[in-house]
């Protein structure tokens, strides 16, 4: 992936700066416009990270509440979508941790994993071979940290440093985590495809 995902109807820098200024000034119409433009992308992002649609809907609302509170801390020298994904990823990861959902550990079989050159197109190839629903269902079956790493890297286009900060892991471990997660997702999708062939086969 060559850059962060663009949101529908993404604005020019000048238009966005004007809109954010109006939001900071308390313009409710401007806030509604900001939400309309960016909420769909944030919902899709949360839907990949969280286990249920209802969770993603709640998270989207809560994220924009945080955005409104934190907008004064936004550094306009950085892309707004990068900041927005950062707020969203922190919120979703905190939600998963609060629920004590099982997390995979960063120790154990790390040294036994096969080494391969990181290929940013791997997930895109998987998406090309499977439907969006199949990929989303496959992501949902991964351990939380593995799923989060893939979503943050390939859907939000975060750097290794940003992923490490969000997930609370060492920077050096992010590459291994992504490698493991890609293997896990490939295996899950392969198993699902095999089951589909078996079910569809006539006796």
Sine and cosine of phi, psi and omega as CSV:
sin_phi,cos_phi,sin_psi,cos_psi,sin_omega,cos_omega
0.00,0.00,0.74,-0.67,-0.16,-0.99
-1.00,-0.09,-0.06,1.00,0.02,-1.00
-0.08,-1.00,0.21,-0.98,0.01,-1.00
-0.88,0.48,0.54,-0.84,-0.02,-1.00
-0.87,0.50,0.70,-0.71,0.05,-1.00
-0.99,0.16,0.60,-0.80,0.07,-1.00
-1.00,0.05,0.37,-0.93,-0.01,-1.00
-0.88,0.47,0.74,-0.67,0.04,-1.00
0.90,0.43,0.60,0.80,-0.05,-1.00
-0.88,0.48,0.63,-0.78,-0.14,-0.99
-1.00,-0.02,0.32,-0.95,0.14,-0.99
-0.95,0.33,0.30,-0.96,-0.01,-1.00
-0.87,0.50,-0.63,0.78,-0.01,-1.00
-0.91,0.41,-0.71,0.70,0.01,-1.00
-0.90,0.44,-0.67,0.75,-0.01,-1.00
-0.91,0.42,-0.69,0.73,0.01,-1.00
-0.87,0.50,-0.65,0.76,0.01,-1.00
-0.92,0.40,-0.67,0.74,-0.01,-1.00
-0.91,0.42,-0.69,0.73,0.00,-1.00
-0.90,0.43,-0.61,0.79,0.05,-1.00
-0.89,0.46,-0.66,0.75,0.02,-1.00
-0.92,0.40,-0.63,0.77,0.03,-1.00
-0.89,0.46,-0.72,0.70,0.02,-1.00
-0.87,0.50,-0.51,0.86,-0.01,-1.00
-0.99,0.16,-0.02,1.00,0.06,-1.00
1.00,-0.04,0.27,0.96,0.01,-1.00
-0.96,0.27,0.93,-0.36,-0.06,-1.00
-0.94,0.35,-0.54,0.84,0.04,-1.00
-0.91,0.41,-0.65,0.76,0.02,-1.00
-0.91,0.42,-0.64,0.77,0.04,-1.00
-0.89,0.47,-0.67,0.75,0.04,-1.00
-0.88,0.48,-0.63,0.78,0.03,-1.00
-0.92,0.38,-0.66,0.75,0.04,-1.00
-0.88,0.48,-0.70,0.71,0.01,-1.00
-0.89,0.45,-0.70,0.72,-0.04,-1.00
-0.87,0.49,-0.62,0.79,-0.07,-1.00
-0.97,0.23,-0.59,0.81,-0.17,-0.99
-0.94,-0.33,-0.33,0.94,-0.05,-1.00
-0.88,0.47,-0.65,0.76,0.00,-1.00
-0.86,0.51,-0.67,0.75,0.02,-1.00
-0.92,0.39,-0.62,0.79,0.01,-1.00
-0.93,0.37,-0.59,0.81,0.05,-1.00
-0.90,0.44,-0.71,0.71,0.01,-1.00
-0.87,0.48,-0.63,0.78,0.02,-1.00
-0.89,0.45,-0.74,0.67,0.00,-1.00
-0.90,0.43,-0.57,0.82,-0.02,-1.00
-0.90,0.44,-0.52,0.86,0.04,-1.00
-0.97,0.23,-0.47,0.88,-0.07,-1.00
-1.00,0.02,-0.54,0.84,-0.14,-0.99
-0.97,-0.25,0.43,-0.90,-0.18,-0.98
-0.95,0.30,-0.37,0.93,-0.09,-1.00
-0.67,-0.74,0.44,-0.90,0.00,-1.00
-0.86,0.52,-0.66,0.75,-0.01,-1.00
-0.88,0.47,-0.61,0.79,0.05,-1.00
-0.88,0.47,-0.67,0.74,-0.02,-1.00
-0.92,0.39,-0.61,0.79,0.03,-1.00
-0.90,0.43,-0.73,0.69,0.02,-1.00
-0.89,0.47,-0.68,0.73,-0.04,-1.00
-0.89,0.45,-0.65,0.76,0.00,-1.00
-0.87,0.50,-0.71,0.71,0.04,-1.00
-0.88,0.47,-0.72,0.70,-0.04,-1.00
-0.92,0.39,-0.59,0.81,0.02,-1.00
-0.90,0.44,-0.67,0.74,-0.01,-1.00
-0.95,0.31,-0.45,0.90,0.15,-0.99
-0.90,0.44,-0.67,0.75,0.04,-1.00
-0.92,0.39,-0.64,0.77,0.03,-1.00
-0.85,0.52,-0.68,0.73,-0.01,-1.00
-0.90,0.44,-0.63,0.78,0.00,-1.00
-0.95,0.32,-0.59,0.81,-0.14,-0.99
-0.99,-0.13,0.00,1.00,-0.13,-0.99
-0.85,0.53,-0.48,0.88,0.03,-1.00
-0.92,0.40,-0.32,0.95,0.00,-1.00
-1.00,-0.04,-0.09,1.00,-0.02,-1.00
-0.93,0.37,0.78,-0.62,0.03,-1.00
-1.00,0.00,0.94,-0.35,-0.10,-0.99
-0.92,0.38,-0.14,0.99,0.06,-1.00
-0.98,0.21,-0.23,0.97,0.04,-1.00
-0.98,-0.21,0.44,-0.90,0.05,-1.00
-0.87,0.50,0.69,-0.73,-0.02,-1.00
-0.89,0.45,-0.64,0.76,-0.02,-1.00
-0.90,0.44,-0.55,0.83,0.04,-1.00
-0.89,0.46,-0.70,0.72,0.03,-1.00
-0.90,0.43,-0.65,0.76,-0.02,-1.00
-0.90,0.44,-0.71,0.70,0.04,-1.00
-0.89,0.45,-0.54,0.84,0.02,-1.00
-0.91,0.41,-0.73,0.69,0.05,-1.00
-0.86,0.50,-0.70,0.71,-0.04,-1.00
-0.91,0.41,-0.70,0.72,-0.04,-1.00
-0.91,0.40,-0.65,0.76,0.05,-1.00
-0.88,0.47,-0.67,0.74,-0.01,-1.00
-0.90,0.43,-0.73,0.68,-0.04,-1.00
-0.91,0.42,-0.66,0.75,-0.01,-1.00
-0.92,0.40,-0.63,0.77,0.06,-1.00
-0.89,0.46,-0.62,0.78,0.03,-1.00
-0.88,0.48,-0.71,0.70,0.01,-1.00
-0.90,0.43,-0.66,0.75,-0.02,-1.00
-0.92,0.39,-0.63,0.78,-0.01,-1.00
-0.89,0.45,-0.53,0.85,-0.01,-1.00
-0.99,0.13,-0.07,1.00,0.03,-1.00
0.85,0.53,0.55,0.83,0.08,-1.00
-0.94,0.34,0.59,-0.81,-0.10,-0.99
-0.82,0.57,0.72,-0.69,0.05,-1.00
-0.88,-0.47,0.61,-0.80,0.09,-1.00
-0.98,0.22,0.51,-0.86,-0.05,-1.00
-1.00,0.03,0.41,-0.91,-0.01,-1.00
-1.00,-0.06,0.28,0.96,0.04,-1.00
-0.88,-0.48,-0.14,-0.99,0.08,-1.00
0.99,-0.14,-0.91,-0.42,-0.17,-0.99
-1.00,-0.03,0.35,0.94,-0.04,-1.00
-0.83,0.56,-0.70,0.72,-0.07,-1.00
-0.92,0.38,-0.35,0.94,-0.06,-1.00
-1.00,-0.01,-0.06,1.00,-0.04,-1.00
-0.95,0.32,0.60,-0.80,0.06,-1.00
-0.92,0.40,0.58,-0.82,0.00,-1.00
-1.00,-0.07,0.68,-0.73,0.08,-1.00
-0.49,-0.87,0.42,-0.91,0.00,-1.00
-0.95,0.32,0.76,-0.65,0.00,-1.00
-0.86,0.51,0.79,-0.61,-0.02,-1.00
-0.87,-0.49,0.96,-0.29,-0.06,-1.00
-0.90,0.43,-0.23,0.97,-0.02,-1.00
-1.00,0.00,-0.05,1.00,-0.07,-1.00
-0.87,0.49,-0.71,0.71,-0.02,-1.00
-0.93,0.36,-0.56,0.83,0.04,-1.00
-0.90,0.43,-0.59,0.81,0.04,-1.00
-0.92,0.40,-0.64,0.77,0.03,-1.00
-0.89,0.45,-0.65,0.76,0.02,-1.00
-0.91,0.42,-0.55,0.84,0.01,-1.00
-0.95,0.33,-0.49,0.87,-0.04,-1.00
-1.00,0.04,-0.29,0.96,-0.06,-1.00
-0.73,-0.68,0.37,-0.93,0.04,-1.00
-0.95,0.32,0.31,-0.95,0.04,-1.00
-0.85,0.52,-0.62,0.78,0.02,-1.00
-0.91,0.42,-0.65,0.76,0.02,-1.00
-0.89,0.45,-0.67,0.74,0.02,-1.00
-0.91,0.41,-0.69,0.73,0.00,-1.00
-0.89,0.45,-0.68,0.74,0.03,-1.00
-0.90,0.43,-0.61,0.79,0.04,-1.00
-0.90,0.43,-0.69,0.73,0.04,-1.00
-0.87,0.49,-0.62,0.78,-0.05,-1.00
-0.90,0.43,-0.39,0.92,-0.03,-1.00
-1.00,0.04,-0.12,0.99,0.00,-1.00
-0.99,0.16,0.40,-0.92,0.17,-0.99
-0.83,0.55,0.51,-0.86,-0.13,-0.99
-0.82,0.57,-0.70,0.71,-0.07,-1.00
-0.93,0.37,-0.61,0.79,0.03,-1.00
-0.91,0.42,-0.72,0.69,0.02,-1.00
-0.88,0.48,-0.71,0.71,-0.01,-1.00
-0.88,0.48,-0.67,0.74,-0.01,-1.00
-0.87,0.50,-0.71,0.71,0.00,-1.00
-0.90,0.44,-0.71,0.71,-0.03,-1.00
-0.91,0.42,-0.68,0.73,-0.02,-1.00
-0.91,0.41,-0.62,0.79,-0.06,-1.00
-0.98,0.21,-0.74,0.67,-0.20,-0.98
-0.99,-0.13,-0.36,0.93,0.02,-1.00
-0.97,-0.26,-0.53,0.85,0.07,-1.00
-0.98,-0.22,-0.13,0.99,0.06,-1.00
0.84,0.55,0.66,0.75,0.01,-1.00
-0.98,0.20,0.47,-0.88,0.06,-1.00
-0.97,0.26,0.25,-0.97,0.05,-1.00
-0.86,0.51,-0.61,0.79,0.00,-1.00
-0.90,0.44,-0.67,0.74,0.00,-1.00
-0.92,0.39,-0.64,0.76,0.03,-1.00
-0.90,0.44,-0.70,0.71,0.00,-1.00
-0.86,0.50,-0.69,0.73,-0.01,-1.00
-0.91,0.42,-0.69,0.73,-0.03,-1.00
-0.92,0.40,-0.71,0.71,-0.10,-1.00
-1.00,0.02,-0.15,0.99,0.02,-1.00
0.95,0.32,0.63,0.78,0.04,-1.00
-0.85,-0.52,0.20,-0.98,0.05,-1.00
-0.94,0.34,0.58,-0.82,0.03,-1.00
-0.83,0.56,-0.64,0.77,-0.05,-1.00
-0.92,0.40,-0.37,0.93,-0.06,-1.00
-1.00,0.08,-0.29,0.96,-0.11,-0.99
-0.88,0.48,-0.68,0.73,0.00,-1.00
-0.88,0.48,-0.66,0.75,0.03,-1.00
-0.91,0.42,-0.66,0.75,0.01,-1.00
-0.88,0.47,-0.68,0.74,0.02,-1.00
-0.91,0.40,-0.65,0.76,0.02,-1.00
-0.87,0.49,-0.75,0.67,0.02,-1.00
-0.88,0.48,-0.68,0.73,-0.05,-1.00
-0.91,0.41,-0.63,0.78,0.03,-1.00
-0.91,0.43,-0.67,0.75,0.06,-1.00
-0.87,0.49,-0.69,0.72,-0.03,-1.00
-0.89,0.45,-0.69,0.73,-0.02,-1.00
-0.92,0.40,-0.65,0.76,0.03,-1.00
-0.88,0.48,-0.67,0.74,0.02,-1.00
-0.90,0.43,-0.69,0.72,-0.01,-1.00
-0.88,0.47,-0.71,0.70,0.00,-1.00
-0.92,0.40,-0.59,0.81,0.05,-1.00
-0.91,0.42,-0.65,0.76,0.03,-1.00
-0.91,0.42,-0.65,0.76,0.01,-1.00
-0.91,0.42,-0.65,0.76,0.02,-1.00
-0.90,0.43,-0.64,0.77,0.01,-1.00
-0.90,0.44,-0.66,0.75,0.03,-1.00
-0.90,0.43,-0.62,0.79,0.01,-1.00
-0.90,0.44,-0.63,0.78,0.03,-1.00
-0.91,0.42,-0.67,0.74,-0.01,-1.00
-0.90,0.44,-0.70,0.71,0.00,-1.00
-0.91,0.42,-0.60,0.80,-0.08,-1.00
-0.99,0.13,-0.16,0.99,-0.06,-1.00
-0.97,0.24,0.72,-0.70,0.00,-1.00
-0.98,0.19,0.57,-0.82,0.00,-1.00
-0.93,0.37,0.00,0.00,0.00,0.00
